[in-house]
Amino acid sequence: MSGPPTERNALLRMIKPALALGGAALGAVLVWLSFRDTDYAAVSQAFGNADLVKLALASLVYFGAIFVRIVRWQVLLKELGSVSFRKVARALIVGFAMNFALPGRLGEIFRADVVKEVTSVSRASALGAIMIERALDGLMLLALLAGSLMVLYLGNSGASGISLVFMLTAGVIFFGATVAILVLRRVNLTGLGFVSALFERFRAGLRALSRRNIGVFAGASVLVAMLEMLAIGLALSALGLEAGLVSSALVLSVASLSTLLPTAPAYLGSYQFAFVLAFSALNWPSAPAVAAAFLVQLAFFVPIMIVGFGFAVQTYSRQLFGVRSSHQDRA
């Protein structure tokens, strides 16, 4: 990384509080928007009536989706170096935990850094592979969102205009990301010293998806989406809602796309607002929407955060005690 360490550290000290404060402020605004027309007593009643068995089953299905995500990412990383399932799992879970805990999707940086710490893959190459993974996830979510809104529109269920705007905005973002990936895979930067070397590592990550592994990767992506839809459906069912394929797809896609917003830890605020938005398109009341968002955060995200923090301490303990990793010099 270029630049004196003291300048980099000073910049990081300025950026991190700004992201945290901005995320907390945005989260607070979205929480207010979610609660402004919500009956607090109804939210409390929904919590009290939740079926804990179904919620526990939903958690297990979600953890199954995490398992498939680990396998899928290992498929990409194997194109870049020698990686074991255990090490890939550690990196992915740390990244997810930090995404839940920090604003601005900073967990992706942690995920790439853990890969660098425990494998032979560089941080830049890992970031390229993450970009591929996230772009395909986004396109999958957009397909679910478009399909569910189309069914609701054809069924005259009143899919709101704001839902359509949300879909179009997300579509532009992910279409732009896909085009960027295709362009970057072909761009060559030469004569720029360290920057050229760093870009080549990043481009290697973008090229990890190839004809050899695209079938397995795409199949795993479909399985992830199916498992996460099932997990959301079970969580909604735990609140007594009749969650079918369309409703589960809509809630999953809107809620997942909302995590692109840099809000408070565990997506507090953005997740509640996304559930209320999706429920309004389904003509469901807002109280169970807020309750469902909180239940998903508690049942799905908190366990990942706990495990991920443990893995992070294990990974970075060498640095805390002044021991350098054998992979630490790779960007």
Residue pairs with C-beta under 8 A, 6 or more apart in sequence:
1 8
1 331
2 194
2 195
19 102
19 103
19 104
19 106
19 262
20 102
20 103
22 103
22 262
23 103
23 104
23 262
23 263
23 264
24 103
24 263
24 264
26 261
26 262
26 263
26 264
26 269
26 270
27 263
27 264
27 267
27 268
27 269
27 270
28 264
28 269
29 269
30 261
30 263
30 269
30 270
30 272
30 273
31 268
31 269
31 272
31 273
33 273
33 276
34 269
34 272
34 273
34 275
34 276
34 286
34 289
34 290
34 293
35 272
35 290
37 286
38 276
38 286
38 287
38 290
39 287
42 285
42 287
42 288
43 287
43 288
43 290
43 291
45 287
46 239
46 287
46 288
46 291
46 292
47 291
47 294
47 295
49 239
49 240
50 238
50 239
50 291
50 295
51 237
51 238
51 239
51 240
52 238
54 234
54 235
54 237
54 238
55 234
55 235
55 238
55 295
55 299
56 299
57 234
58 231
58 232
58 233
58 234
58 235
58 238
58 299
58 300
59 231
59 299
59 300
59 303
61 227
61 230
61 231
61 234
62 227
62 228
62 231
62 299
62 300
63 303
64 227
65 223
65 224
65 227
65 228
65 231
66 92
66 93
66 96
66 304
68 220
68 223
68 224
68 227
69 92
69 220
69 224
70 85
70 88
70 89
70 92
71 85
71 220
72 133
72 216
72 217
72 220
72 221
72 224
73 88
73 92
73 129
73 133
74 83
74 85
74 88
75 213
75 216
75 217
75 220
76 129
76 132
76 133
76 205
76 208
76 209
76 213
76 217
77 83
77 88
77 115
77 119
77 121
77 126
77 129
77 208
79 207
79 208
79 210
79 213
80 121
80 122
80 125
80 126
80 129
80 204
80 205
80 208
81 119
81 120
81 121
81 125
82 119
82 120
83 115
83 119
83 120
83 121
84 119
87 115
87 118
87 119
88 115
88 119
90 114
90 118
90 311
90 314
90 315
91 111
91 112
91 114
91 115
91 118
91 119
91 126
92 111
93 304
93 307
93 308
93 311
94 107
94 110
94 111
94 114
94 308
94 311
94 312
94 315
95 107
95 108
95 110
95 111
95 112
95 114
95 130
95 308
96 107
96 111
96 304
96 308
97 107
97 304
97 305
97 306
97 307
97 308
97 309
97 311
97 312
98 106
98 107
98 110
98 111
98 308
98 312
99 105
99 106
99 107
99 108
99 259
100 107
100 265
100 266
100 267
100 301
100 304
100 305
100 308
101 107
101 265
101 266
101 305
101 309
102 265
103 262
103 263
103 264
103 265
104 262
105 259
105 260
105 262
108 127
108 130
108 134
109 127
110 312
111 126
111 130
112 123
112 124
112 126
112 127
112 130
113 123
114 311
114 312
114 315
115 121
115 123
115 126
116 122
116 123
116 126
116 327
116 328
116 330
116 331
117 315
117 316
117 325
117 327
117 328
118 315
118 325
118 327
119 327
120 327
122 201
122 330
122 331
123 330
123 331
124 198
124 199
124 201
124 202
124 205
124 331
125 201
125 202
125 204
125 205
125 208
126 205
127 202
127 205
128 201
128 202
128 203
128 204
128 205
128 206
128 207
128 208
129 205
129 206
129 208
130 205
131 177
131 181
131 205
131 206
132 181
132 205
132 206
132 208
132 209
134 177
135 174
135 177
135 178
135 181
136 217
136 218
136 221
137 221
137 224
137 256
138 170
138 173
138 174
138 177
138 257
139 174
139 178
140 221
140 222
140 224
140 225
141 170
141 225
141 252
141 253
141 256
141 257
142 167
142 170
142 171
142 174
142 253
142 257
144 225
144 229
144 249
144 250
144 252
144 253
145 166
145 167
145 170
145 249
145 250
145 253
145 254
145 257
146 167
147 249
148 246
148 247
148 249
148 250
148 253
149 159
149 163
149 164
149 167
149 250
149 281
151 246
152 158
152 159
152 246
152 250
152 281
152 282
153 159
157 281
157 282
157 283
158 281
158 283
159 281
160 277
160 280
160 281
162 277
163 254
163 277
163 278
163 280
163 281
166 254
166 257
166 277
170 257
170 260
173 260
181 206
184 202
184 203
184 206
185 203
185 206
185 207
187 199
187 203
189 195
189 196
189 199
189 200
190 196
192 199
197 331
198 331
201 331
209 217
225 252
228 252
228 256
229 245
229 248
229 249
229 252
230 248
231 300
232 243
232 248
232 251
232 252
232 255
232 296
233 243
233 244
233 245
233 247
233 248
234 243
235 292
235 295
235 296
235 299
235 300
236 243
236 247
236 248
236 251
236 292
237 243
238 295
239 288
239 291
239 292
239 295
240 288
241 247
241 284
241 288
241 292
243 251
247 282
250 278
250 281
250 282
251 275
251 278
251 279
251 292
254 274
254 275
254 277
254 278
255 271
255 274
255 275
255 278
255 293
255 296
257 274
258 267
258 270
258 271
258 273
258 274
259 267
259 270
259 271
261 267
261 270
263 269
263 270
266 297
266 301
266 302
266 305
267 297
267 301
268 297
271 293
271 296
271 297
272 289
272 290
272 293
272 294
274 293
275 289
275 290
275 292
275 293
276 286
276 289
276 290
276 293
278 289
279 285
279 286
279 288
279 289
280 286
280 289
318 324
318 325
319 325
